[in-house]
Amino acid sequence: MSDKAARRAKFEEAWAKIRDELVEHIEGEGFPPEAVKWYKDTRANELSIYAGRTSSTMSPVGKLNRGMSVVDTVEIIQGRTLTEKEYFRAALLGWCIELLQAFFLVSDDMMDSSITRRGQPCWYRLPKVGFLAINDSFMLEGAIYHLIRKHFRQEPYYADLLDVFHETTYQTEYGQLVDLITAPEDHVDLSKFSLDRHRLIVIYKTAFYSFYLPVACAMLMSGVPYPTENPPKFSLKGTALVPTDGSAPSTTTSLPANADPYTIALSILIPLGEYFQVQDDWLDYSATPEVLGKIGTDIVDNKCSWVVNTATLEDNYGKKDAQGVHENKVKAVYEELNIRGAYEKYEETVVGILKERIGSVDESKEGGLKREVFESFLGKIYKRSK
């Protein structure tokens, strides 16, 4: 077994214990057998769709990058192998992020009236589920705070941990709102599209919970002091590594002066998350289904993607037809406008600035930030093909 496979297997083992804890809790509350069965079965089936595991065994088959990043980051900060207790607590926080992801996606599929997710019917479309999926999504979120209370209530950073999860959830819901009103699948209005709007959506809907939250959890668990009196914030204004108005990229690549470790993490991880989503948009258009593992649908689904905002199209975007005529016309325009070259320039500019920021992280403080935390994230996505 490879090292990567062994790490994953160990992370999966932690889920088995967490799953049993959740089921035992609802059983202990005296709920009727049919409620316990629904809770147990829905956790298995929901997570088979939204966190990538098979419903019959609840064995993870997805990437689980968000969750496993918590464990990886704690180990990097500590600079040693974790004890069994430390590992389980780090993994538990990682699984809380996976539950948060599932909560978002169960809800998102209903809002978008989606048909499938990961090649399976969306949860709300399964027999006997329907609008019960609304409450099921609430239970996914509720499980997070039950687990955190049980395992971290006595820790001095307990309130900060709750704050980070609540704030990140709120930020993601902001992003979801803007996405929903900007690009409804059944109404194409490209006047609402812009690179500024795209940037807002991807940062709030994806970057905070996918990139910052795992690292913030690991920092708190590792004892990195949280600036409670002046919590870290990220502003959209003046922070774009590649300006959205077409002007030259900023030459300012330094980290914020005298910033706390969490603000430093934000200044690297949020642009990294933005780059990840731009990359995702690019691959949806450019990668073949064999490489990507799915058929790209951003064009026909009227997504406010980086590619369409870089090209700006009117007549064929967001339109479906069985032969793909409209979609192919859009792709032809993308090639004519050399969107490929624009993406390559964007990628190299952003990665160059991120490398400079990572290189300037001060590692002199014991128990503080380590460049390897950010290098690990960047290494996972730079030049990826799917």
DASUL-V141929 format. One record per backbone hydrogen bond with DSSP energy under -0.5 kcal/mol. CO is the residue of the C=O (numbers start at 1). NH is the residue of the N-H. Records with the same first field share a line. If there is no record, write none. Layout:
# DASUL-V141929
CO=NH, NH
This chain:
# DASUL-V141929
2=6
3=7
4=8
5=9
6=10
7=11
8=12
9=13
10=14
11=15
12=16
13=17
14=18
15=19
16=20
17=21
18=22
19=23
20=24
21=25
22=26
23=27
24=28
25=29
26=31
27=30
32=35, 36
33=37
34=38
35=39
36=40
37=41
38=42
39=43
40=44
41=45
42=46
43=47
44=48
45=49
46=49, 50
47=51, 53
51=62
52=61, 62
54=57, 58, 59
58=60
59=54
64=68
65=69
66=70
67=70, 71
68=72
69=73
70=74
71=75
72=76
73=77
74=78
75=79, 80
83=87
84=88
85=89
86=90
87=91
88=92
89=93
90=94
91=95
92=96
93=97
94=98
95=99
96=100
97=101
98=102
99=103
100=104
101=105
102=106
103=107
104=108
105=109
106=110
107=111
108=112
109=113, 114
110=113
115=122
117=120
120=117
122=125
123=126
124=130
126=129, 130
129=132
130=133
131=134, 135
132=136
133=137
134=138
135=139
136=140
137=141
138=142
139=143
140=144
141=144, 145
142=146
143=147
144=148
145=149
146=150
147=151
148=152
149=153
152=155
155=158
157=161
158=162
159=163
160=164
161=165
162=166
163=167
164=168
165=169
166=170
167=171
168=172
169=173
170=174
171=175
172=176
173=177
174=178
175=179
176=180
177=181
178=182
179=183
184=187
187=189
189=192
190=193
194=198
195=199
196=200
197=201
198=202
199=203
200=204
201=205
202=206, 207
203=208
206=210
207=211, 212
208=213
211=215
212=216
213=217
214=218
215=219
216=220
217=221
218=222
219=224
220=223
223=225
226=228
227=230
228=231
236=239
241=243, 250
243=246
251=253
256=259
260=264
261=265
262=266
263=267
264=268
265=268, 269
266=270
268=272
269=273
270=274
271=275
272=276
273=277
274=278
275=279
276=280
277=281
278=282
279=283
280=284
281=285
282=286
283=287
288=291, 292
289=293
294=296
297=301
298=303
299=302, 318
303=305
305=309
306=310
307=311
308=312
316=319
321=324
324=328
325=329
326=330
327=331
328=332
329=333
330=334
331=335
332=336
333=337
334=339
335=338
338=342
339=343
340=344
341=345
342=346
343=347
344=348
345=349
346=350
347=351
348=352
349=353
350=354
351=355
352=356
353=357
354=358
355=359
356=360
357=360
358=361
361=363
365=368
370=373, 374
371=374, 375
372=376
373=377
374=378
375=379
376=380
377=381
378=381, 382
381=384
